[in-house]
Amino acid sequence: MRLSPDIIKRIDALAEHTGRSRGLYIRLALSAFLPQLEEDHWNQKTARYEREGFDRDFEQLTTHLMDEPEPSP
C-alpha cells in the first residue's frame, strides 16, 4: 500500500509516541472506516439500480405511447 509521506510521518509519530507499530494503526484505521466505505458503496449501488429501473420503465412507457395512433377528431 502506498501512503503519502505526510500520512506515514503522522502514523510513525503516533506509533513512536505510544510504542505500538505502524501496522497496528493502519489496521485500526481500516477496521474503523471500512464499514462506512461499504455502506457508501451499497447505497450508491442501490441508487444506481433504482435510477436505471426508473429510466427503463420510463422508456418503455414513452415508447408505447409514441407507437399508439393518435385519436381521430
Backbone as CSV, one residue per row, in Angstrom:
resi,resn,N_x,N_y,N_z,CA_x,CA_y,CA_z,C_x,C_y,C_z
1,MET,0.848,-1.149,0.000,0.000,0.000,0.000,0.906,1.228,0.000
2,ARG,0.530,2.205,-0.785,1.293,3.447,-0.837,0.536,4.520,-0.073
3,LEU,1.255,5.213,0.765,0.687,6.316,1.532,1.544,7.548,1.312
4,SER,0.928,8.691,1.439,1.686,9.931,1.271,2.701,10.057,2.407
5,PRO,3.795,10.737,2.134,4.803,10.926,3.182,4.226,11.578,4.447
6,ASP,3.278,12.481,4.275,2.672,13.143,5.431,1.914,12.145,6.308
7,ILE,1.169,11.257,5.690,0.417,10.250,6.447,1.381,9.317,7.175
8,ILE,2.409,8.861,6.466,3.401,7.980,7.095,4.047,8.669,8.286
9,LYS,4.392,9.926,8.109,5.018,10.693,9.195,4.099,10.768,10.411
10,ARG,2.828,11.014,10.173,1.862,11.109,11.274,1.672,9.765,11.970
11,ILE,1.545,8.698,11.178,1.386,7.363,11.772,2.632,6.980,12.554
12,ASP,3.797,7.247,11.963,5.045,6.911,12.650,5.200,7.684,13.955
13,ALA,4.807,8.943,13.971,4.885,9.740,15.202,3.961,9.148,16.267
14,LEU,2.764,8.758,15.863,1.819,8.142,16.791,2.367,6.815,17.308
15,ALA,2.908,6.014,16.409,3.465,4.715,16.795,4.629,4.886,17.764
16,GLU,5.496,5.836,17.478,6.645,6.074,18.357,6.189,6.568,19.726
17,HIS,5.223,7.456,19.716,4.728,8.039,20.974,4.056,6.987,21.865
18,THR,3.397,6.014,21.234,2.637,5.016,22.002,3.363,3.682,22.161
19,GLY,4.445,3.512,21.425,5.165,2.240,21.490,4.480,1.122,20.729
20,ARG,3.619,1.474,19.816,2.914,0.484,19.001,3.438,0.569,17.568
21,SER,2.989,-0.357,16.727,3.505,-0.404,15.356,2.662,0.424,14.390
22,ARG,3.305,0.797,13.297,2.610,1.494,12.210,1.477,0.606,11.694
23,GLY,1.766,-0.685,11.533,0.767,-1.630,11.023,-0.478,-1.702,11.892
24,LEU,-0.290,-1.638,13.199,-1.441,-1.666,14.106,-2.370,-0.500,13.814
25,TYR,-1.799,0.685,13.678,-2.643,1.865,13.445,-3.297,1.846,12.062
26,ILE,-2.619,1.293,11.093,-3.235,1.170,9.767,-4.391,0.176,9.830
27,ARG,-4.187,-0.953,10.511,-5.280,-1.939,10.654,-6.459,-1.338,11.415
28,LEU,-6.181,-0.613,12.488,-7.260,0.014,13.261,-8.038,1.019,12.414
29,ALA,-7.307,1.820,11.647,-7.964,2.832,10.806,-8.848,2.168,9.747
30,LEU,-8.319,1.122,9.117,-9.116,0.424,8.102,-10.341,-0.247,8.718
31,SER,-10.145,-0.887,9.845,-11.268,-1.549,10.524,-12.346,-0.549,10.926
32,ALA,-11.924,0.623,11.365,-12.882,1.636,11.804,-13.627,2.263,10.626
33,PHE,-12.952,2.441,9.500,-13.547,3.167,8.386,-14.195,2.261,7.345
34,LEU,-13.815,0.997,7.302,-14.341,0.086,6.289,-15.867,-0.032,6.298
35,PRO,-16.524,-0.124,7.458,-17.996,-0.183,7.429,-18.634,1.020,6.730
36,GLN,-18.065,2.195,6.915,-18.603,3.389,6.249,-18.404,3.312,4.737
37,LEU,-17.230,2.853,4.312,-16.975,2.690,2.878,-17.928,1.677,2.258
38,GLU,-18.154,0.566,2.970,-19.077,-0.454,2.467,-20.497,0.091,2.371
39,GLU,-20.930,0.804,3.382,-22.279,1.373,3.355,-22.428,2.360,2.205
40,ASP,-21.434,3.214,2.016,-21.479,4.170,0.905,-21.566,3.450,-0.430
41,HIS,-20.792,2.381,-0.583,-20.797,1.623,-1.831,-22.183,1.035,-2.091
42,TRP,-22.761,0.370,-1.089,-24.064,-0.271,-1.288,-25.154,0.761,-1.518
43,ASN,-25.071,1.908,-0.853,-26.061,2.960,-1.087,-25.968,3.476,-2.513
44,GLN,-24.755,3.656,-3.016,-24.572,4.119,-4.399,-25.080,3.078,-5.386
45,LYS,-24.800,1.803,-5.109,-25.238,0.728,-5.999,-26.769,0.648,-6.020
46,THR,-27.393,0.787,-4.859,-28.854,0.751,-4.775,-29.463,1.930,-5.529
47,ALA,-28.900,3.112,-5.347,-29.419,4.298,-6.032,-29.292,4.139,-7.545
48,ARG,-28.167,3.603,-8.009,-27.968,3.404,-9.442,-28.983,2.385,-9.981
49,TYR,-29.207,1.301,-9.243,-30.173,0.277,-9.657,-31.570,0.888,-9.783
50,GLU,-31.962,1.680,-8.782,-33.290,2.307,-8.815,-33.402,3.294,-9.972
51,ARG,-32.353,4.077,-10.208,-32.371,5.061,-11.294,-32.470,4.354,-12.649
52,GLU,-31.695,3.273,-12.818,-31.737,2.538,-14.083,-33.109,1.893,-14.290
53,GLY,-33.718,1.397,-13.218,-35.056,0.822,-13.325,-36.077,1.867,-13.724
54,PHE,-35.988,3.050,-13.124,-36.902,4.136,-13.469,-36.715,4.539,-14.927
55,ASP,-35.463,4.675,-15.356,-35.185,5.057,-16.746,-35.737,4.005,-17.718
56,ARG,-35.564,2.727,-17.394,-36.049,1.643,-18.249,-37.580,1.679,-18.334
57,ASP,-38.239,1.843,-17.183,-39.704,1.888,-17.165,-40.220,3.099,-17.936
58,PHE,-39.574,4.245,-17.754,-39.980,5.465,-18.446,-39.828,5.296,-19.956
59,GLU,-38.730,4.692,-20.378,-38.509,4.480,-21.804,-39.565,3.548,-22.387
60,GLN,-39.902,2.478,-21.668,-40.921,1.557,-22.154,-42.275,2.248,-22.271
61,LEU,-42.614,3.052,-21.278,-43.890,3.759,-21.285,-43.961,4.761,-22.432
62,THR,-42.939,5.566,-22.576,-42.978,6.593,-23.623,-42.906,5.980,-25.011
63,THR,-42.164,4.878,-25.163,-42.108,4.205,-26.464,-43.484,3.665,-26.820
64,HIS,-44.154,3.084,-25.850,-45.500,2.549,-26.073,-46.466,3.674,-26.469
65,LEU,-46.383,4.804,-25.801,-47.278,5.924,-26.102,-47.007,6.484,-27.488
66,MET,-45.750,6.510,-27.898,-45.406,7.056,-29.217,-45.847,6.115,-30.329
67,ASP,-45.977,4.817,-30.023,-46.382,3.846,-31.036,-47.897,3.826,-31.265
68,GLU,-48.666,4.351,-30.308,-50.115,4.339,-30.444,-50.547,5.387,-31.463
69,PRO,-51.529,5.044,-32.311,-52.013,6.047,-33.266,-52.773,7.160,-32.529
70,GLU,-52.680,8.340,-33.083,-53.410,9.473,-32.485,-54.896,9.307,-32.756
71,PRO,-55.718,9.642,-31.752,-57.166,9.529,-31.966,-57.650,10.508,-33.038
72,SER,-58.612,10.051,-33.813,-59.148,10.950,-34.836,-60.172,11.892,-34.228
73,PRO,-60.221,13.112,-34.751,-61.137,14.130,-34.182,-62.580,13.885,-34.464
